[in-house]
Amino acid sequence: MVRITYDKNRQLFHLENGSVSYVIALAAGKYPLLLHWGKALRTVHDDLLARRCGFHGGEFTLHETPLDRLPQECPVFGWGDMREGVLQARFADGSECLDLRYLRHRITDEQPDLGDMPSARGEHSKTLTITLRDETTGFEADLHYTLWEDADVLGRAMTLRAAQEAVTLERAYSFALELENSNYTMITLEGAWARERQWISRPLVPGRQATGTVRGASSQQTSPFLALTAPGANERTGEAFGFALCWSGSFASTVDVDQFGAARVMMGVQDFDFAWKLSPGEVFHTPEAYLAYSENGLQGLSLACHRFIRAHVLCGPYAASERPILLNSWEAAYFDIDEEKLCALAAEARALDMDLFVLDDGWFGHRDRDDSSLGDWVDDKRKLPGGLKRLSERVHGMGLKFGLWVEPEMISPDSDLYRAHPDYCIHSGNRMRVENRHQLVLDMTRADVRAYVTEAITDALTRAQVDYVKWDMNRNINMIGSAQLPKERIGEFHVRYILGVYEVMRTITSRFPNVLFESCAGGGGRFDLGMMTIMPQAWTSDDTDAWMRCRIQYATSLLFPPSCMGAHVSAVPNHQTGRFSPLKTRAAVAMHGTFGYELDPAKLSAEEKTAIRACNRRVRAWQDILLHGEFYRLQSPFETDAFAVMAVSRDRSRAVVTYVARETLPNTLPSLLRLAGLDENADYRDEDTNLVFGGDELTRRGIPLPALHSDYDSVQFFLRKVEKE
């Protein structure tokens, strides 16, 4: 049960759910300061208050204890604090000084109203809102804190309000959190196309450590997530803190270590090229951020995040259900498609016991390459004489569901839409329009563009019988400009663009509530919690190579559960790396995500087809655990030449273990793989070997690994608890 209490005499707020606590003190009734974030506290004594903040209640004065030394909840540069803060606001006279002091607070059973910003659902939660006010200008900041009873996660956001005079926000982060020391290792997820979210660790040092993007999307290059681990912490033990932003656009994450060794963590909308004008009475909502805590290492942190995301972020009927096994046409045919070829692929998919056939790029306009037709969401009758309608009917007639690829946010210069509306794209006056992948980006800040996209995609999904949509976005934004956004508001563009995308997505997904939507952005270029509030899964990476996916999926699991990760089996040699790996390894890795295939079944051997049918049967039998069970990382491909993970049912009665070796070595001793999450008082039987092991043996010593016979070879164990007679 969540409890939020306020001790008026001591000016102390305590948020706790029996597992974690967040404690805030008001310095002399004015400035909210952080006392504690971590394991739940029974109570907070005055000695802790004094030690953490250097004052005793009313003894605090700004002159004697400058804000520069204090763990503020809403730090602002100036007014005694020489560090960068979460807010920067400029008023009409050019001043940017804010003295934000406590005005009031309220405690509710509801989520804060964050307008069009995405956020987690508020079931089983309580929210504390502390309102601060600058007396000189009347500017107000609502600090929102939401705690859930079933998650070691705290939601943070701000609502910023202009009063008697206009203001321009030049920075508006979602939160600041100050840790007493900087003896932490920072983990971020960095990469590029085809190698998204690589695990990067480095110790905090004095000064600023930062990551973020200005690309208009959360990006392949970095991720709106970071973790901090205390000295001695590892996968299983020690304190770990996680920070994630529910946002799909440009963002900033910083950790500033000051001269006293304290670490200030901040995260929010990217302030580079950001300026948001507020007239009197207007408000700006920051994206919601999530702060997670674990005393059981990174594994405990991930379990807390996974439970929270499954329970409060993922949406729609597929959020907690099984997903169809699919065949995507892309790597089988690319743009070289027609109705008969597609139906032949679908027939092969049905013969291999799949559930869903997905038509990828090339079905619309006159798109034979990637240099035309984006924006023209009309059937190419050269390739599909009966249109999407007849193709989807034929696929359904085979007993399959039908899926479709779209890229609604883009426009090709060679398109009917561009010829009719060249101003629809993002562009900067009469300057050259910089293309990428032969395409431009539609201006989603415009209501008429959003209306066109919404109706065009709605029409496409209506004239066909569509069960699944892959929503792609294959380039980032540059040359910022808009034919309709006033020049004095161009600093609002990046935020308004993403809010426009959210509006279109929400409208379309609400019109088709039973369709499974998967987001995609050139692979994993917009893999973030903002997207997950609208679409319950995302394409993890365009790189389907098994070993690269070991690394990508392993690091992605720091925050996201497997049910969010699109993971497919592709042909060899792999189309991105040229690497060969066994079919069983490609399938084993893909099982720890939303499972499917990217290949031409007609090119498979009879033996491979038999193996795929058996694999699909096994995926169905174990998918509830693979997608929605507790996920454990056992061996890191970033630290060793092996990858090992496991999924365990919540009642601990079944488990799937996957081990992949990058390199096979001769003349080695047998080894054990230590498992996690099992009932140590139970016995488990392996489905394939019929061998029985004690849960305590498996978690304290390990399961024996068989000899592997080639590079990138793998083994899986499917364990069931032995019922006592």
C-alpha positions in Angstrom: 0.0 0.0 0.0 1.3 3.5 -0.9 1.5 6.0 1.9 2.3 9.7 1.5 2.5 11.6 4.8 3.4 15.2 5.7 4.7 16.1 9.1 3.7 19.7 9.3 5.8 20.5 12.4 9.0 19.1 10.8 8.0 20.1 7.3 8.7 16.5 6.1 7.2 14.5 3.3 7.5 10.7 3.3 6.5 8.6 0.3 6.7 4.8 0.8 5.1 1.6 -0.3 6.7 -0.8 2.2 9.6 -1.5 -0.2 11.1 2.0 -1.1 11.0 5.4 0.5 11.4 8.9 -0.9 11.8 11.6 1.8 11.7 15.4 1.2 12.3 18.1 3.7 11.4 21.8 3.3 14.3 24.0 4.3 12.8 26.6 6.6 9.5 26.0 4.9 10.9 27.2 1.5 13.1 24.9 -0.5 12.3 21.1 -1.0 15.4 19.0 -0.4 16.0 15.3 -0.8 16.7 13.4 2.4 16.4 9.8 1.1 15.7 7.7 -2.0 16.1 4.0 -1.5 15.0 1.1 0.7 12.0 1.9 2.8 12.5 3.7 6.1 10.3 3.3 9.2 10.9 6.9 10.2 13.2 9.8 9.7 15.0 11.3 12.7 16.2 14.9 13.0 19.9 13.8 13.0 19.5 12.4 9.5 17.8 15.7 8.5 20.8 17.7 9.9 23.5 15.5 8.5 22.0 15.3 5.0 21.2 19.0 4.6 23.3 20.8 7.1 20.6 22.5 9.0 18.0 22.0 11.7 14.5 23.2 10.6 14.2 26.9 11.3 17.9 27.4 11.7 18.4 27.4 8.0 19.2 30.7 6.3 20.2 31.3 2.7 23.2 33.4 3.8 24.6 30.8 6.1 23.9 27.6 4.1 23.9 28.5 0.4 21.8 26.4 -2.0 25.0 25.4 -3.7 25.6 22.8 -1.0 22.0 21.4 -0.7 20.3 18.5 -2.4 17.5 20.4 -4.0 14.5 18.9 -5.7 14.1 21.8 -8.1 17.5 23.4 -8.5 17.8 26.5 -10.6 21.0 28.3 -11.5 21.6 31.4 -9.5 20.1 32.5 -6.2 23.1 30.9 -4.4 23.4 27.8 -6.6 26.3 27.9 -9.0 25.4 24.6 -10.7 23.2 24.0 -13.7 19.6 23.3 -12.8 16.5 21.7 -14.1 15.0 25.0 -15.2 16.0 28.0 -17.2 13.4 30.7 -17.8 13.8 34.1 -19.4 11.4 36.9 -18.8 10.5 39.9 -21.0 13.1 42.2 -19.3 15.9 39.6 -20.0 16.2 38.4 -16.5 16.3 34.6 -15.8 16.5 34.6 -12.0 13.9 32.3 -10.2 13.5 32.0 -6.4 11.1 29.1 -6.3 9.7 28.6 -2.8 7.1 26.3 -1.3 3.5 27.5 -1.8 1.3 24.5 -1.2 1.0 20.8 -1.8 -1.7 18.2 -2.4 -1.9 14.4 -2.2 -4.2 12.5 -4.5 -5.0 9.0 -5.7 -4.7 10.1 -9.3 -1.9 10.5 -11.8 -0.9 14.1 -12.5 -2.5 15.7 -15.6 0.4 16.0 -18.0 -1.6 17.1 -21.0 -0.5 15.4 -24.2 2.7 14.0 -22.7 2.8 10.2 -22.4 2.8 8.7 -19.0 2.3 5.5 -17.1 -1.1 4.5 -15.9 -2.0 5.5 -12.3 -3.6 2.3 -11.0 -2.5 1.4 -7.4 -0.6 4.7 -7.0 -0.7 8.0 -5.1 0.7 11.3 -6.2 2.3 14.1 -4.2 2.4 17.5 -6.0 4.4 20.3 -4.4 3.9 23.7 -5.9 6.7 26.2 -5.8 6.3 29.9 -6.6 8.6 32.8 -7.6 7.1 35.8 -5.8 8.6 38.4 -8.1 7.1 37.0 -11.3 4.4 34.7 -10.1 5.9 31.8 -12.1 5.0 28.4 -10.6 6.4 24.9 -10.8 4.4 21.9 -9.8 6.7 19.0 -8.8 4.9 15.7 -9.3 5.8 12.5 -7.5 3.9 9.3 -8.2 4.6 6.1 -6.3 3.0 2.7 -7.1 2.3 0.1 -4.5 3.5 -2.8 -6.8 6.8 -1.3 -8.1 10.0 0.1 -6.7 9.6 3.0 -9.1 8.9 6.7 -8.6 7.4 8.8 -11.3 8.7 12.4 -11.6 7.4 15.3 -13.8 6.9 19.0 -13.6 4.1 21.4 -14.7 5.4 24.9 -15.3 3.0 27.8 -15.2 3.3 31.5 -16.2 1.4 34.0 -14.1 1.2 37.8 -14.6 4.0 38.0 -17.2 5.1 35.9 -20.2 8.2 33.7 -19.9 10.3 31.7 -22.3 11.5 28.3 -21.0 15.0 27.6 -22.2 15.4 24.4 -20.2 12.6 22.3 -18.7 14.0 18.9 -17.5 11.7 16.4 -15.7 13.6 16.0 -12.5 16.8 16.4 -10.5 18.0 13.9 -8.0 21.1 14.5 -5.8 23.1 11.7 -4.3 25.3 12.3 -1.3 28.5 11.1 -3.1 29.8 10.2 -6.5 31.2 6.7 -5.8 29.1 5.2 -8.5 29.6 3.5 -11.9 27.4 5.0 -14.6 25.9 2.6 -17.2 24.4 4.0 -20.4 23.2 2.4 -23.7 25.1 3.8 -26.7 25.5 2.7 -30.3 24.5 3.2 -33.9 22.3 1.7 -36.6 22.6 -2.1 -36.5 24.3 -2.0 -33.1 21.9 -0.1 -30.9 22.0 0.0 -27.1 25.5 -1.3 -26.4 26.3 -1.6 -22.7 28.8 1.2 -21.7 30.1 1.5 -18.1 32.3 4.2 -16.6 33.0 5.6 -13.1 31.7 9.0 -12.3 34.4 11.7 -12.2 34.3 15.4 -11.2 32.5 17.5 -13.7 29.7 16.6 -16.1 28.9 13.2 -17.6 26.2 13.5 -20.2 24.4 11.6 -22.9 21.6 12.7 -25.2 20.5 13.4 -28.7 19.5 16.4 -30.9 18.2 14.1 -33.8 14.5 14.6 -33.1 14.2 11.0 -31.9 15.5 9.1 -28.9 17.9 7.6 -31.5 20.1 4.7 -32.3 23.1 6.5 -30.9 21.9 6.7 -27.3 18.9 5.9 -25.1 16.9 7.9 -22.6 18.1 5.6 -19.8 21.0 5.5 -17.4 21.9 3.4 -14.3 24.2 4.1 -11.3 25.7 1.2 -9.3 27.3 1.6 -5.9 30.8 0.3 -5.0 30.8 -3.5 -5.0 27.4 -3.8 -6.7 27.1 -6.3 -9.6 24.3 -8.2 -11.3 23.0 -9.8 -8.1 24.0 -7.7 -5.1 24.5 -4.1 -4.1 22.6 -0.8 -4.6 21.6 0.3 -8.1 19.6 3.3 -9.3 17.9 3.5 -12.7 16.5 6.6 -14.5 14.4 6.5 -17.6 12.4 9.1 -19.6 9.0 8.5 -21.1 9.8 10.5 -24.2 10.5 9.8 -27.9 12.2 12.9 -29.0 15.5 14.7 -28.4 16.6 14.4 -24.8 19.4 15.1 -22.4 20.7 13.0 -19.5 23.4 14.5 -17.2 25.2 13.5 -14.0 27.1 16.5 -12.5 29.7 15.8 -9.8 30.4 19.0 -7.8 33.3 20.2 -5.7 31.9 18.4 -2.7 31.7 15.0 -4.5 27.9 15.0 -4.6 26.2 13.8 -7.8 23.2 15.6 -9.4 21.3 13.5 -11.9 19.0 15.3 -14.3 17.0 14.1 -17.4 14.5 15.7 -19.7 13.7 17.2 -23.0 16.8 18.3 -24.8 17.5 22.0 -24.1 19.7 22.6 -27.1 17.6 24.5 -29.6 14.7 24.6 -27.2 12.7 27.7 -26.3 9.0 27.4 -25.3 7.0 30.6 -24.9 4.3 30.7 -22.1 1.8 33.5 -22.0 0.2 34.3 -18.7 -1.9 31.4 -17.5 -0.4 28.9 -20.0 1.4 25.7 -18.8 4.1 23.4 -20.1 4.3 19.8 -18.9 7.6 17.9 -18.9 7.7 14.2 -19.9 7.3 11.8 -17.0 10.6 10.2 -15.8 10.9 7.0 -13.7 13.4 6.5 -10.9 13.9 2.9 -9.9 15.8 1.5 -7.0 17.3 -1.9 -6.2 19.3 -3.3 -3.3 19.8 -6.5 -5.3 22.1 -5.3 -8.0 21.3 -4.7 -11.6 19.2 -7.8 -11.8 16.9 -6.5 -9.1 16.8 -3.1 -10.9 15.7 -4.7 -14.2 13.1 -6.9 -12.5 11.6 -3.8 -10.9 11.6 -2.0 -14.3 10.1 -5.0 -16.1 7.3 -5.4 -13.6 6.5 -1.7 -13.7 6.5 -1.5 -17.5 4.3 -4.6 -17.9 1.8 -3.4 -15.3 1.7 0.3 -15.9 3.2 1.3 -19.3 2.3 -1.3 -22.0 -1.1 -0.8 -23.5 -3.8 -2.6 -25.5 -5.0 -6.2 -25.7 -1.5 -7.5 -26.6 0.3 -6.0 -23.6 -0.1 -9.1 -21.5 -1.0 -11.7 -24.1 0.9 -13.9 -26.4 2.1 -12.6 -29.8 1.7 -14.2 -33.3 4.7 -15.9 -34.9 5.3 -14.0 -38.1 7.1 -14.1 -41.4 8.1 -10.7 -42.7 8.6 -10.3 -46.5 11.5 -7.8 -46.4 14.6 -10.0 -46.3 12.8 -12.6 -48.5 11.9 -10.2 -51.4 12.8 -6.6 -50.6 11.0 -4.4 -53.2 10.7 -7.2 -55.7 7.2 -8.2 -54.9 3.9 -9.0 -56.6 0.7 -10.7 -55.4 1.6 -14.2 -56.5 5.1 -14.1 -55.0 3.6 -12.7 -51.7 0.9 -15.4 -51.6 3.6 -18.1 -52.2 5.6 -16.7 -49.3 2.4 -16.7 -47.2 1.7 -20.3 -48.2 5.2 -21.3 -47.1 4.6 -19.5 -43.8 1.4 -21.4 -43.2 3.1 -24.7 -44.1 5.8 -23.9 -41.4 3.1 -23.4 -38.8 3.3 -19.6 -38.5 0.5 -17.3 -37.6 1.0 -14.0 -39.4 2.3 -12.9 -42.8 3.6 -9.3 -43.0 3.9 -7.3 -46.2 6.8 -5.0 -45.8 7.9 -2.0 -48.0 7.1 -1.7 -51.7 3.3 -2.1 -51.9 2.3 1.5 -52.5 2.6 4.3 -55.1 5.3 3.2 -57.7 7.9 2.2 -55.1 10.4 -0.1 -56.7 13.3 1.4 -54.8 13.6 3.6 -51.7 13.6 6.8 -53.7 9.9 7.4 -54.2 6.2 7.3 -53.1 6.4 7.8 -49.3 3.2 9.7 -48.5 1.2 8.0 -51.4 -0.5 5.3 -49.3 -2.4 3.9 -52.3 -2.1 0.3 -53.6 0.4 -0.2 -56.5 -1.9 -2.1 -58.9 1.1 -3.2 -61.0 2.1 -5.4 -58.1 -1.2 -5.9 -56.4 -3.9 -6.0 -59.1 -6.6 -6.7 -56.5 -5.0 -4.3 -54.0 -4.5 -4.9 -50.4 -8.1 -6.0 -50.1 -7.6 -9.1 -52.2 -4.2 -9.9 -50.9 -5.3 -9.8 -47.3 -8.3 -11.9 -48.2 -6.1 -14.5 -49.8 -3.7 -14.5 -46.8 -6.6 -14.9 -44.4 -8.0 -17.7 -46.5 -4.8 -19.6 -45.8 -5.5 -19.4 -42.1 -3.0 -16.6 -41.5 -3.3 -13.1 -40.1 -2.2 -10.3 -42.3 0.3 -7.5 -41.4 1.4 -4.3 -43.2 4.5 -2.0 -43.1 4.0 1.8 -43.2 6.2 4.8 -42.8 3.6 7.5 -42.1 5.9 10.3 -41.0 7.9 10.6 -44.2 7.5 12.0 -47.7 9.4 11.3 -50.9 10.2 14.3 -53.2 9.2 11.8 -56.0 5.6 11.5 -54.8 2.2 12.8 -55.7 1.8 14.2 -52.1 5.0 16.2 -52.5 4.1 17.5 -55.9 0.7 18.7 -54.5 2.0 19.9 -51.1 5.8 20.7 -51.2 5.3 22.7 -48.0 4.2 19.7 -46.0 7.8 18.7 -45.3 10.0 20.1 -42.7 12.1 22.8 -44.4 13.9 26.0 -43.7 12.5 28.7 -46.0 14.0 28.6 -49.4 17.2 26.8 -48.4 18.1 23.4 -49.9 16.0 20.6 -48.5 18.4 18.0 -47.2 17.4 14.5 -48.1 18.4 11.3 -46.3 17.5 8.0 -47.8 15.9 10.0 -50.6 13.2 11.2 -48.2 12.1 14.2 -46.2 10.1 14.4 -42.9 6.5 15.5 -42.8 5.9 18.5 -40.5 3.9 16.9 -37.7 3.5 20.2 -36.0 0.9 21.1 -38.6 -2.8 20.1 -38.0 -3.4 19.6 -41.8 -0.4 17.3 -42.1 -1.5 15.3 -39.1 -5.1 15.0 -40.6 -3.7 13.9 -44.0 -1.5 11.2 -42.4 -4.3 10.0 -40.1 -6.9 9.6 -42.9 -4.4 8.1 -45.4 -3.3 5.4 -43.0 -6.8 4.8 -41.7 -8.0 4.3 -45.3 -5.2 1.8 -46.0 -5.9 -0.2 -42.8 -9.7 -0.1 -43.6 -9.6 -1.4 -47.1 -7.5 -4.4 -46.1 -8.1 -6.9 -43.3 -5.0 -5.9 -41.2 -4.1 -7.6 -38.0 -0.6 -6.1 -37.4 1.1 -2.9 -38.4 4.8 -2.2 -38.4 5.1 1.6 -38.0 8.6 2.7 -39.3 10.5 5.9 -39.2 13.8 5.8 -41.2 15.5 9.2 -40.8 16.1 11.9 -38.3 15.3 15.6 -38.5 17.6 18.4 -39.6 17.1 21.8 -41.3 14.4 22.7 -38.8 11.7 24.9 -40.2 7.9 25.0 -40.7 5.7 26.8 -43.1 3.1 27.4 -40.3 4.9 27.5 -36.9 5.6 31.2 -36.2 9.3 32.1 -36.3 9.3 33.2 -32.7 8.2 29.7 -31.7 10.6 27.7 -33.8 12.4 26.6 -30.5 9.2 24.6 -29.8 9.5 22.6 -32.9 11.1 19.4 -31.6 8.6 19.0 -28.8 5.6 19.9 -30.9 6.8 17.4 -33.6 6.8 14.5 -31.2 3.5 15.6 -29.6 2.1 15.6 -33.2 3.4 12.1 -33.8 1.8 10.9 -30.5 -1.5 12.4 -31.6 -1.6 10.6 -34.9 -0.5 7.3 -33.4 -3.1 7.5 -30.6 -5.9 8.3 -33.1 -5.0 5.5 -35.4 -4.4 2.9 -32.7 -7.7 3.8 -31.0 -9.5 3.3 -34.4 -8.0 -0.2 -34.7 -7.9 -1.4 -31.1 -7.5 -5.1 -32.0 -4.5 -4.5 -34.3 -1.1 -5.3 -33.0 1.1 -2.2 -33.6 4.9 -2.4 -33.5 7.0 0.7 -33.6 10.2 0.9 -35.6 12.7 3.6 -36.4 15.4 2.3 -38.8 15.6 -0.5 -36.4 15.8 0.6 -32.7 16.1 4.3 -33.3 13.0 5.2 -31.2 13.0 2.4 -28.6 11.7 4.3 -25.6 8.9 4.3 -23.0 7.0 7.0 -24.8 6.4 4.7 -27.7 5.6 1.8 -25.4 2.6 3.8 -24.0 1.1 3.6 -27.4 2.5 0.4 -29.1 3.4 -2.6 -26.9 6.4 -3.7 -28.8 9.2 -2.3 -31.0 11.6 -3.6 -33.6 14.8 -3.9 -31.6 17.3 -3.5 -34.4 17.6 -4.0 -38.2 20.6 -6.2 -37.3 19.2 -9.8 -37.0 22.6 -11.5 -36.7 22.3 -13.8 -33.7 25.5 -12.7 -31.9 24.8 -9.0 -32.4 21.3 -9.6 -31.1 22.8 -11.3 -28.0 24.5 -8.0 -27.2 21.7 -5.7 -28.2 18.9 -7.7 -26.4 21.1 -8.3 -23.3 21.7 -4.5 -22.8 18.1 -3.6 -23.8 16.9 -5.9 -21.0 18.4 -3.5 -18.4 15.2 -1.5 -18.8 12.8 -3.4 -21.1 11.1 -6.8 -20.7 11.3 -9.3 -23.6 7.7 -8.7 -24.6 8.8 -5.2 -25.9 11.6 -6.6 -28.1 10.9 -7.6 -31.8 13.3 -10.5 -32.4 13.4 -12.6 -35.6 15.2 -15.5 -37.2 16.9 -14.5 -40.4 18.8 -16.3 -43.2 22.6 -16.9 -43.3 24.9 -15.5 -44.3 23.3 -12.7 -42.3 22.3 -9.7 -44.4 23.9 -7.2 -42.0 27.1 -8.9 -40.9 27.7 -11.7 -43.4 28.0 -14.1 -40.4 27.0 -17.7 -40.3 25.4 -19.1 -37.2 23.4 -22.3 -36.6 19.6 -22.1 -37.1 19.1 -23.3 -33.5 21.1 -20.4 -32.2 19.3 -17.8 -34.3 16.0 -19.3 -33.0 17.2 -19.5 -29.4 18.1 -15.8 -29.2 14.9 -14.7 -31.0 12.8 -16.7 -28.5 13.6 -14.0 -25.9 11.5 -11.5 -27.7 8.4 -11.3 -29.9 9.3 -14.1 -32.2 9.3 -14.2 -36.0 11.2 -14.8 -39.2 12.9 -12.7 -41.9 13.9 -15.1 -44.7 12.6 -16.9 -47.8 11.2 -20.3 -46.7 11.5 -21.7 -50.2 15.3 -21.6 -49.8 15.3 -23.7 -46.7 16.2 -27.4 -46.7 13.7 -30.1 -45.6 15.7 -30.5 -42.4 15.5 -26.8 -41.6 11.8 -26.7 -42.3 11.3 -29.6 -39.9 13.4 -27.8 -37.3 11.4 -24.6 -37.7 8.0 -26.4 -37.2 9.4 -27.9 -34.0 10.7 -24.5 -32.9 7.3 -22.9 -33.5 5.6 -25.5 -31.4 8.0 -24.9 -28.6 7.7 -21.1 -28.8 3.9 -21.4 -28.4 4.2 -23.8 -25.5 6.6 -21.5 -23.6 5.8 -18.1 -24.9 3.9 -16.9 -21.8 7.1 -17.4 -19.8 9.5 -16.1 -22.5 7.5 -12.9 -22.9 6.0 -12.3 -19.5 8.0 -14.3 -17.0 10.8 -12.9 -14.9 13.9 -12.3 -17.0 17.4 -13.0 -15.7 20.8 -12.2 -17.2 23.3 -15.0 -16.4 26.4 -14.3 -18.5 27.3 -11.0 -20.3 28.4 -11.0 -24.0 30.1 -7.6 -23.2 32.4 -9.2 -20.6 32.8 -12.8 -21.9 32.6 -14.7 -25.1 29.3 -16.2 -24.1 25.7 -15.1 -23.6 23.3 -16.7 -21.1 19.9 -15.6 -20.0 16.8 -17.3 -18.6 13.1 -16.7 -18.2 11.2 -18.0 -15.2 7.5 -18.2 -14.7 6.2 -16.1 -11.8 5.2 -19.1 -9.8 8.7 -20.5 -10.4 7.3 -23.8 -11.9 8.9 -23.5 -15.3 12.0 -21.9 -16.8 13.8 -21.5 -20.2 17.6 -21.2 -20.2 19.6 -20.1 -23.2 23.4 -20.3 -23.6 25.3 -19.2 -26.7 29.1 -19.5 -27.1 30.8 -17.1 -29.4 33.8 -19.4 -29.8 34.3 -23.1 -29.4 37.5 -24.2 -27.8 38.9 -27.7 -27.9 40.2 -29.8 -25.0 38.3 -28.0 -22.2 36.7 -29.2 -19.0 32.9 -29.4 -18.6 31.5 -26.2 -17.1 28.5 -25.2 -15.1 26.1 -22.3 -15.7 24.7 -20.9 -12.5 20.9 -20.2 -12.8 18.7 -17.8 -10.9 15.1 -17.2 -9.9 14.2 -20.9 -9.2 12.6 -22.5 -6.1 15.5 -23.9 -4.2 13.3 -26.3 -2.4 12.0 -27.9 -5.6 13.4 -30.3 -8.2 13.3 -29.5 -11.9 13.3 -31.8 -14.9 14.8 -30.8 -18.3 12.2 -31.5 -21.0 14.8 -32.7 -23.6 17.2 -34.8 -21.5 14.8 -35.9 -18.8 17.5 -35.1 -16.3 16.4 -33.9 -12.8 18.2 -31.2 -10.8 17.5 -29.6 -7.5 16.7 -25.9 -7.5 19.4 -25.3 -4.9 21.9 -27.2 -7.1 21.0 -25.1 -10.1 21.2 -21.7 -8.3 24.2 -22.4 -6.1 26.3 -24.6 -8.4 24.8 -24.6 -11.9 23.5 -26.7 -14.7 26.1 -28.8 -16.6 26.7 -27.4 -20.1 27.2 -30.0 -22.9 30.1 -29.8 -25.3 29.4 -27.4 -28.2 30.6 -28.1 -31.7 31.0 -24.8 -33.6 31.3 -21.1 -33.1 28.0 -19.5 -32.2 26.7 -22.8 -31.1 24.0 -22.9 -28.3 22.1 -25.0 -25.9 18.7 -24.5 -24.3 17.1 -26.1 -21.3 13.4 -26.2 -20.7 12.8 -26.9 -17.1 9.6 -28.0 -15.3 9.2 -28.3 -11.6 8.8 -31.9 -10.5 5.5 -32.3 -8.7 5.8 -34.0 -5.4 3.8 -37.2 -5.0 
